[in-house]
Amino acid sequence: MFKIAFIGLGVMGEPMAANLLRKGYSVTVFNRTPGKADKLLELGADEVSSPAAAARVSDLIITMISNDDAIREVYYGENGLLGAMMPGTIVVDSSTISPVLARQLHTDVSAKYGDFLDAPVTGSKPAAESGSLVFMVGGDIEVIHKVHDVLNAMGRKVIPMGPGGSGSTAKLAHNTIVGINVAALLEGMAIAASGGIDAKSFLELVQSGGAASKMAELKAPKLLERDFSVQFSLALMLKDLRLASSLSDELKTPTPILETVKSLYQVGDAMGLGELDLSALAHGYEQWINKRITTHSDAQEIVAAASEATAAVPVSDSAQNRRRAERLALNVPLKLSIYQWAQEGSFSGQLIDGTLCDISESGLQISSNFPLECDMFVVIHFPQDSELPPVTGRIIRIETNGSRFRYGCLLAGLAPYQRLQLEAYINKQRITAD
């Protein structure tokens, strides 16, 4: 039985490695971000401090990494696996990367007297957890046969696609269809919502007719519940569509639908939706039509209750001042994405903690221990129970109180109905605090 190293313990990698452990395989794990291996250690995994250390104790290495740059770091960087792997090692990469890089890895692993397979998967987080992934594999068929049982421990099907790089090519073609399907589903829902059609009834129609798809099946429950937790993130879909676009240019293949849909996901990413599920693209359509494409009874009740409370109670000037002071004492936790220029054509970012203090006619008041500057743009992530998308704010005012900063943020890209929803959410928090 293989001694396996599994590198990359993200949304997909962690449940894949867990399935190997449950099937009795010996697994050594590494992740670039610490703290991701705790559940796997409980299942019996060993953890090492570098890809090189993982390679030294394994004869089968599986990588599941987010993008080309991260793959290069794991394979070619300091303490990378290529410098430490033993002759005869089989390396399987299940990431979605460019076919050019996949072919380069085939060459470089072969130069170390090992075998390489590019074996990306279809099936998002639920399939990784249930062990029902489908592997599309590029590489030598005899090597595929050697690792067939290992792949089947994490999935339900292994499909050989051809020589090295073919798995990556197939994955980009496949994910082009996935990205288009989700955008098409949301666009149809926007038309239905604009025409007054109930979302639940419309999705029942979609799944019963010619518009049915696996994506409609997976995303319908999430959309109806407005659950945008990640199965497959919008940012990763955008990355795959960009890779597919580059590949189509290389192959001189016209892809007009791909280019249009790629632009839609770029808009979603610019709205701060990248770390949510790709179905969060719904927020973009909702801004354009200025209404929700799905309904949620809890949210409607919040808006109605807040409106009734506001209408029922006459408020004097002194009461307004008192109420404003109470609202400033709110302690609603937020996350803020801060982006800084890194190098030509790119940004680096970090996520910091903040607190929502108040809402005004033009924006929000937010406090944080993190120092920001006037005219800096931040992406504001509201608590999940607010059901609000991330919104962009510009810092227009700064007050200091010891180590704490209070920022006035001018909001951008918040649709009128979303503003009402935000006000209702604030009123609900205020009533709860009272």
Secondary structure as GFF3:
##gff-version 3
##sequence-region A 1 434
A	DSSP	beta_strand	3	7	.	.	.	ID=ss1
A	DSSP	alpha_helix	13	22	.	.	.	ID=ss2
A	DSSP	beta_strand	26	30	.	.	.	ID=ss3
A	DSSP	alpha_helix	38	42	.	.	.	ID=ss4
A	DSSP	beta_strand	46	47	.	.	.	ID=ss5
A	DSSP	alpha_helix	51	56	.	.	.	ID=ss6
A	DSSP	beta_strand	60	63	.	.	.	ID=ss7
A	DSSP	alpha_helix	68	76	.	.	.	ID=ss8
A	DSSP	three_ten_helix	81	83	.	.	.	ID=ss9
A	DSSP	beta_strand	90	93	.	.	.	ID=ss10
A	DSSP	alpha_helix	99	111	.	.	.	ID=ss11
A	DSSP	beta_strand	115	118	.	.	.	ID=ss12
A	DSSP	beta_strand	121	122	.	.	.	ID=ss13
A	DSSP	alpha_helix	125	130	.	.	.	ID=ss14
A	DSSP	beta_strand	133	138	.	.	.	ID=ss15
A	DSSP	alpha_helix	141	152	.	.	.	ID=ss16
A	DSSP	beta_strand	155	162	.	.	.	ID=ss17
A	DSSP	alpha_helix	166	194	.	.	.	ID=ss18
A	DSSP	alpha_helix	199	208	.	.	.	ID=ss19
A	DSSP	alpha_helix	214	224	.	.	.	ID=ss20
A	DSSP	alpha_helix	234	250	.	.	.	ID=ss21
A	DSSP	alpha_helix	256	270	.	.	.	ID=ss22
A	DSSP	three_ten_helix	278	281	.	.	.	ID=ss23
A	DSSP	alpha_helix	282	289	.	.	.	ID=ss24
A	DSSP	alpha_helix	297	312	.	.	.	ID=ss25
A	DSSP	alpha_helix	317	328	.	.	.	ID=ss26
A	DSSP	beta_strand	332	343	.	.	.	ID=ss27
A	DSSP	beta_strand	346	359	.	.	.	ID=ss28
A	DSSP	beta_strand	363	368	.	.	.	ID=ss29
A	DSSP	beta_strand	377	381	.	.	.	ID=ss30
A	DSSP	three_ten_helix	384	386	.	.	.	ID=ss31
A	DSSP	beta_strand	391	401	.	.	.	ID=ss32
A	DSSP	beta_strand	404	412	.	.	.	ID=ss33
A	DSSP	alpha_helix	416	433	.	.	.	ID=ss34
###
